[in-house]
Amino acid sequence: MIRSAILLAFAANSALAIAAPAAPAAAPLSTVSERSGFQATGRYDEVIALCTQFQKAYPKQVRCFEFGRTPQGRPMLALAVSRTGALTAEQAKKKGVPVLLVQGGIHAGEIDGKDAGFLALREALENKAAPGALDQQVLLFVPVFNVDGHERFGKNNRPNQRGPVEMGWRTTAQNYNLNRDYVKADAPEMQAMLALVNAWDPLAYIDLHVTDGAKFQPDVSIQVEPVHGGDEDLKVAGAALQKNVMADLKAQGSDPRSFYISFAKEDDPTSGFIDSMATPRFSTGYFPMRNRFAMLVETHSWKDYPTRVRITRNTIVSLLSQVAQHGKDWQKLVQQADARALALGGSDFPLSYRTTFNSKTIEFPGYAYTREHSDISGGLWTRYDETKPQVWSVPLRDEVVPDYRVKAPLGGYIVPAADAAWVSAKLKQHGIEFKVIKDDQMSAEVESFRASKTTFGAQSFEGHQSLAVEGDWGRERRPVAKGALFVPIAQPKARLVMTMLEPRGADGLLAWGEFNNAFERKEYMEEYVAEEVARDQLDADPALREEFRKKLDTDAAFNKSPEKRLEFFAKRHASWDERFNLYPVMRTAQKY
C-alpha cells in the first residue's frame, strides 16, 4: 500500500502541489536516515512522501510543490516554509520577505543536505531550532536537485566517503554535472532551477556538498561569495555571513575552514592549500553575478554520516538564524547593489580572478602519514594513520585579486539576428532583460571583437568543445539587421550579462563553444590558384614584396610553411572571409 501511494504521487503531474500523500512514516516527519541512526538514506519516494506529509501537518506554514521534471520523468520538488503567510513567490515579493534557498543533492552521492534539511525543517517548525526564525523569512528547501542521479543508487558510488550505506550518483541521467551548468544551463534540471530562482529571487542560495580529498581533522568548509569578487558592499556582508556561520559551527564543536580543503598538489599534504574565486559555472561564482549571496557547504567525506548530517543540520539552523537577524538589512544591500549595476557601463569589470603567490603558514590539524613508493601505481602512495593526530605546518595562499579586466560597454551588446533565437532563450533562462531591434541599420557604429589567437579544447567537457580567444575590441561600422537583440548593460544583472557575452570570460557563451562556427575557416583557395594570386600581388605592390621578404627573414615558422606563406596572400585577396575570427556579438554605446 505504501509503495502504491508513493507511485501515485510520483505520477501526478501537477505544476502547483503534490497530492495523494503516502502513508505516514514510522515516526512523524522523520526520515529513513534518522530512524536508522543516520546509517542509511532513503530513496526519492521518501522525499515525495515527506513533502506532502509536511504540508499536511503544517498547512499554513508549508507548501509542497513541483518546479520541474527530470529527463527520466521524476518530479523536482521544493518546500516553501514560513510563518509569514508567504508561501508563493508572489506573496513573498508582495510582503517583502527574505527568501533563503537551501539546496541538497546537486551531487546526489553527497546527500547530507537532504536528510539534514528535513531534520532542520522539522525542528524549526517545532521551534526547537532557530526559534522564531520562520517568522522572518521563507525557507525554500530543495531536498534533491539531481533527482535522476539520486535514483542511480548503489553501495559503492562514493568509495572515498564514509556513509550512508547506499547513495546516489554524482551526475544526472544525461551525465551532466549540475555544478558546472549554472551559466550554460544545458540540463533540464538547471533550467528548472533557474526558473525557480527567477521566480523567488532568493537573497541567499546554499549549496550543500561533501568534499573529496585527504584524511584530516577539520570537518567542514564554509565558502561564501561575494567575498573575493562581486559588489564591494556585498563583499563586506558576505564576509560577515561567513564569519558568523563559522562561529556558530565552532561553538557546536566543529572546526570549520573558509577555503576548500584540497591540497595545492594532489595527494601531497606538504603543498598546503589555495583559496580561489569560483568561476560562474559554479554556484558560488554564479550568484554574485546576480548580486545575491551564495554559500558552498562541504562536509568532510571521511567523517561518518551521523557526524556529517549533524554538521549540515547545524549549518542550516545557523543560516536560518542569520537571515532572521540580518535579512532585512541584506535585502537593502542587494537592492542598492542592483541599483549600482545600472551604472556599470563604462567602468572596469573583472572577468577573472587569480590567487597570488603570497602565502602564510598555518597550523592545520591532520594525521600522521607516510609517503612511500607504490608497486601498484609506480608513484607515491600516501598512507594516513587516523589514530595519531598531527598538526601540519603548511602554506595557505588566500589572497585573491582581479585578473583580466574589461571596460563595460556604455550601451550594451548587440546579438545578430542569425543568433537571436537561441541567445534570447539563454537570456530568458537567466532573467536577463533584452529587446528586439525593429529596424535595419545599414551602418551602425559598434565595437567588434576579432580574435588574434584561438585555442580549441582538446577534448569534450560537459558535452562542449571549449574555446579560448585572444584579441581586442575595435571600432567599426557594421550593419545591424532587424531582428537582432539589444542587451542593455543598464540592468540589475549587468555582471551576468558581461559574464555571458564577453568573449574572454571563462564561462561565457563563447568559452563554452557556442560560437565555434565563427572561428572555423570555411572557404579556401586552391594552392595553384593561390600561387597565381601571390605573383599578381607581388608584381602590383612593391611594399607587399618588401613585407613578404622581411617576414621570410624574421619568422622561421612562416618561412618553412608553404601553407602560411600562401595564406599571407590569400588574406589580402577579395575572396578572404572578413568574418573569419569575428565574434558575432557586438558592443554599442547606443541605447536602443
N, C-alpha and C positions, 0 to 999 in steps of 0.2 A: 504493500500500500504506500509506504513512504516513497519508494522508488517511482511509483506511478505518478504520484502527486508532483514530485520534483520534475519529472519529464514533461508533465503538462505545463508546468510553469516555464520550463525551458523553451517549450514550443510556442508559447504565447508571444505574438509579435506586436507588442504594444509600444508605442513611442513615449508613453507617459508614465505608466506604472505597471508593476508586475503583479498579476492576480494569481489566483489558485495557489495559496500557500501550502507548503509541505506540512506534514505532521510535526508537532512540536519536538524540539530536541530533547535529549535525556535530561538536561538541566536548562532552565530558561535562558535563552540567548547566549548559551555557551558554545564553544567551538569543539570540534574533534580534538584540536590541539590541546585545549585546556583540559578536557576530560582525560586525555592520555598523559597528563603530566608534562605536556609540551615535548612529547617524543615524536608525534605524528602531526601531519596536517591533512585537512580534508580535501576532497575533490571539489570541482566547481559547483556541483549540485548543492553543496552546503552553502556556498555564497548566495545562490538563488533563494534557498530556504531562509537563511538568516536575514537577507534583505527584506523579505516580506514579513518575517516574524518581528523584526524591529519596528517596522511600520505599524503592524497590528498592535504591538504592545504600547507604542507611543505615537498614536495617530496625529497628535497635534505638534509633535516635535520631530518626526522623522517622515521623510518621503523617499520611497524606493522607486527608482526609475531607470529606464534603459536609454542609453545615449548613443548606441551604435550596435552594429552586428559585425562579427568577425568573418573572415573568409570561409570558415567552416560552419557558419550559421549560428554561432552562440551569441547570446545577449551580453552586451557590455553594460554592467550595472554600476550605478552610483547611489549613494545615500546622502541626501541633504538633511542635515541635523541642526536644529536651532530651537531656542525657546523665544525667539523674537517674532515669530509668526511669518518669517520669510523662508518659505520652503521651495520657491521657484526663483529663477534668475531675475524675473521681472519684479517680484516682491522685494528681493534683496537690493536691487537698484533703487526702487522707489523709497525704501526705508533707509537707504544709505548704510547698510550693514556690511561690515568687513567679511570677506569670504576667504577661508583657509582651505586650500585643496590639498588633501593628503592622498598620495597615490602609491599603491603597493603593486608588486609583481610585474614591473616593466620587464625585468628578467625573472621569469616565473620559477626558476630554480632557487632564486633568492627571495623566499616567500615570507620572511619575518613580518613584513608590513601588513599582510592580510590578517594574520592571527593577532598581532599586537594591536592593529587598528580596531578590530571588533571588540577586543578586551577594553581598550581605552574608551571606545564609544559607549559601551555599556556602563562603565564606571562613571563617565561624565554625565550620562543621563540619570544615574542614581545619585549624583552629587558626591560620589566617593573620590573622584579625581577632578582636579581643576574646578572646584565648586563655583557655580555662578558663571563660568566661562561661556556656556552656551547662551546666556542671556545677552551676550555682547557680540555675537558673531554667528556665521553659518559655517559649519564644518561640512565640507564636500568631500566625501570619502569614496575613493575608487579602490575596492579591495584588491582587484586583479586587473591590470591594464592588458597584459599579454595573456588573454584568456585561452586561446588555442594552444599556446606554449605551455600553459598551466596543465592542460589535459594530456600533454605528452609526458605522462607520469612514469617515474622509474626510481629504483633504488640507487643507481649509480650515475645519475645525471650531474652531480656535483662532487667529484671524488676528493676535492680539496675543501670540503665543508663538512662540519660535524652536525648532522641532523638537518631536517627531520628524517625519518626513516625513508620516506619517498618524497619526491618533489618534482616540479615541472621542469621545463626546458628553457634555455636562455632566449631563443629566438621564436618568431611567430611561425605559423603553418606555412607561410610563404618564405620563411628563412630570413626575415628582416630582423635586425637588431634595432628595436624601437628607440633605444638611447643613442642612435646615430641619425635619427629620422626627423628631428624637430623642424628643420628648415625645409628639406626636400619633400617631406610628407608623402612618401610613396605608399606606405602601408595604410590600408583602410582603417586600421586601429588608430593610427596617428591622426588621420583626417577626422575621425570621430572625436578624438581628444581635443584637437584644436577647435572644433565646433563647440565643444563643452566649455573650453577656456574663453572663446569669443563671447559666448552667451553669459557666463557668470563673471568674467573678468576678476579672477581671484587675486587678492592682494599678495598672497604668497603661495608658491607651488612647492610641495615637499615630495621628494623622490626617494623612496625607501629601497635600499640595496643591501647586499652582503658583499664585502670586498673579497678579492683573491689575495694571494700573497704568502709571505713567510710566517713563521711562528714567533709571536712576541706577546707582550703582556697587555698593551692598550687594547680596549675592546670596541672602540667606535671612533669614527672621524665625522666631524660636522663641518661641511663646507658650505659657505653662503656667498651668493652674489646678489646685488652688486657689493663687492668688497675691493676686488682688484680692478674692475672695469665698470663702465656704465656711468650714469648720472652721479655727479660729485656728492650731492646731498644724500642721495640714496645709499652711497657707499658708507657714509657715516652711520646711517641707521642699520645697514646690513651688518656692519662690524659689531654694532651693539647687540643685534639679534643673535649673532653667532656667539658672542661672549656670554650672553645671558643664558642661552640654552646649554652651553658647555658648563656653566657654573651650576645649573640645576642638576645636570647629569653627574658632575663631580660630587655634589652633595649627597647623591644617592649611591656613591661607591664606584662610579665608572672612572675611567681615565681617558677622557675624550681628547682628540687631537684636531687641529684646524686645517690639516692638509691630508691629502690622500696618502695612506700609509703603504707606499710601494717603493721599493728601492730604486735609486737612480740607475743602477746597473742591475739587471735581473739576477736574482739569486745571490747577490753579494751584499751582505749586511754592512760591510765597511764603507760602501758607497754612499750611505745616507739617503736623504730624501730631497725631492724637488717639488715645491709648490708651483702652481700654474693657474692660468686663466683658461677655462674650458672654451672651446670654440662653440658656435651656436648650434652645432649638430646635437649637442648635449643639453640637458635641461638647464643646468646652471650657466651655460653660455647663452641659451636662447631667451630666457625670461628677462634678464637685464636689458635686452634689446627692446622689450615691451615696457620698460620702466616698472617692472614688478620684481618682487623678491623670489629667489629660488634657493632651496636648501637640498643638498645631497647628503643623505644619511647612509653611512657604510659601517654596519656592524662587522666585527672580525670573524671570518669564516671558521677559524679554529676554536672559537668559543662554542660551547654546546648550545643546542636550540633553546632550552629554557632561559639561558643567560641572554641570548640574542633577542628573544621575544620581549623579555623584561626591559632591556635597554631601549628597544624600539618603542615599546609602550611608554616608557618614561619620557622619551623624546617627544612623542605626540602630545602627551599631557603638558609638557613644558611649553610646547608651541601654542596649545590652547590658552594657557595662562598668559603667554607673551602677547598674543593677539588681543585677548580680553583687556590687557593693561595698556597696550600701545597702538591697537588697531586704528583708532580714530586719528591719532597723530600721523600714522603711516599713510592713511588714506589722503590726508592733506599733502604729505610729501610727494606721493605718486602723482597727484593732480598737478602739483607745481612742476614736477619733472615732465609731465605731459605737455604743460604749457611752454616750458623751456625748449622742448623738442620742436615746437612750431617754428622756432627761430634758429634751427640748426644750419640752415642754408648759408653757405659761405664760410663756415667755421671748420676747423680741423677735426677729423673723426678718425680714431684709431681702428683700423681694420684687423689688426692682430696685436698680440701681446707676447712678450718674452720674459723669461726668468733670467735675471742677471747672474753672473758668476760669483757675486758676493755671497759669502756663506758664513754661518756661525756654527759653532759646535754645540750640540745639545746632548743631554744625558737621556738616553732612550731606554726604557725598560724592556729588555729582551730575555733571551735564554742562552745558556751556554751552547756552543755549536762547534762543529769541526767542518773543515773543507778538505775533502780528500778525493783522490783520483777514483773515477768510476770505471770498472772494467766493462760496464754495460754501454754507457754513452761515449766513453773515451774522454769525457770532460770532467769538471769538478762537480762533486756531489756535496751539498750542504746537509748536515745531519744535526737536528736540534735535540737538546735534552731538556724537556719541559719540567724535569724535577730540579733543575738548577737555574733559578732566576739569575740574571746577569744584567748589569747596566752597561749599555754600549755608548761610547762617546763617538758620535758620528756627525758629519756635516749636514746642515739643513740650508738649502737655498730657497728663500721665500720672498725675495724682492722681485715683484712682478711689475713691469713697466710697459707702456705702449710701445709698439714696434713700428709697423708700417702705418703711416697716416695718409689720409687723402682729404682734400678740401671738398666739402659737400657742395653740390650744385645749388645755384641761387634759386632756380625754379623747381627743377625736378628731373625726372627721367622720361624719355620717350621710347616706348616699345613699338617697333614697326608693326604694321597691320598683319604682315605674314606670320608673326609670332603672337599676335594679340590674344587669340583664343586660349592657348594653353597657359600663357603667362597670367592672363586675367584669372584663370581658375586657381593658379597658385596664390595669387594675391588675395583672392576671396577666402581661401583656406586660412589665411593668417589675419583676416580682418583689416587688410590694408586698403586705404582709400585710393581710388583712381577714377579717371573719366575717359570717355572715348572721344577722340578728336573728330569733329564733324565735317571739316572741310579740308581739301587738299591744299598743301603749301608747296609750291614748286621749288622754292629756295629758302629754306629756314636756316638761320644762323644757330648752329649747335656745336657741342663738343663731341668728337668721335674718338674712340679708342682703337688704335691699331697696334697689334701685337708685334713686337720685335723678336720675341722668342716664345715658342710654345713647347710645353713638355706634357705629353700624354701619359697617363698612368700605365704602368707596365702590365698590370693585371686588374681584373674587375674587383671593385669594392662596393658592397651593398648594391650590387646589380648595376653599377655605373663604371664607366671609364672616366676617371678624373682628368682634369686639365688645369695646368698652371701656366699663366701667361706673364710676360714682362712687356712693358710698353707704357705709353703715356696718352693722356687725353690731349687733343689738339682742336683748335677752332676750325670749322669747315662750314660750307653751305651745302646742305643736302636736302633732298625732297622729303617731305613728311606727308604720307598719304592719309586720306580719310579712312577712319577705322583703326588708326594707331591709338595707343594708350598714352595718356599723360599721368604719371605717378608723382604727385606733388611731394616735395620734401617737407613742406609745412604741414605736418600731421603728427599726432602723438607717437606713432610708430616709426618716426623718421629713422631711428637707428636700425630698425629691422628692414626698412626699405633699402638702406645702404648696404646692409649685410647681404641682402638677396641680389641686388642689382649691380654692385660694384664688381668689375671683372677680376680684381686681385684679392677678393675676400676668400678666406679658406673654405667657407661653406655657402658661397653664393651659387646662383643657378649655373653660372659659367663653370665654376670649380667642380660642380657635380656632373659636368659633361653635357648639360642640357643644350649648349650651343656649339657642340663639337663640329657640326657640319660647316659652320662659318670658318673654321680653321683647318679644313681639309681642302687641298687643292683638287679641283675637279676638271680643269681644262689644261691640255698640254699641247705643245708644239713639237712635231716630229723632229728628230735630230737633224735630218738632212735639210729640213726647212729652216731650222734654227741656224745652221751653218750659213745658209744663204742670207738670212736676215742679219746675222752678225757682220758679214762682209759689207752688206749695203750700209749698215750703220757706221762702220769704221771708215768707209770711203766718204761718207757725208759729214762726219763730225770729228775734226781733229782733236777737240777736247776730250771726246769719248775715247779716242785712241790712247791718249795720254793717261786717262783714268784707268783704262784696262791694263796698260803696261805697268803702272805703279802697283796695281793690285796683284799682278803676277809676281812682281818683285818682292812684295811685302807680306803676302798671305800664302804660306806654303800649302795649306789645305786646299785653298782655292786653285792654286797652280796645278795641283795633282789631280783635280777632279774635273773630268770632262763635263759632268752634269752641271756643276756650279758655274763653270765658265760659260756654258751655253745659256744657263738661266740668267746670267748677267745681262745678256742681250734680250732675252725673252721678256724680262721685266720692263724693258724700255720700248716694247712693241705695243701697238694699239690693241692687240688681242689679249694682253695681260688682264686678268680679272682684278679690277681695283678693289673689289670687295673681299678678296682673299686676306685673311687675318684681320678683317674689320669686324669688331664686336657690333652686333646688330643694334644693341640698345644705345641710345644717345642721351646726352645730358643737355639741359637747356636752362638759360637764365630766365626765359619767358614763363609766365604763369597762365596756362590755358584756361 
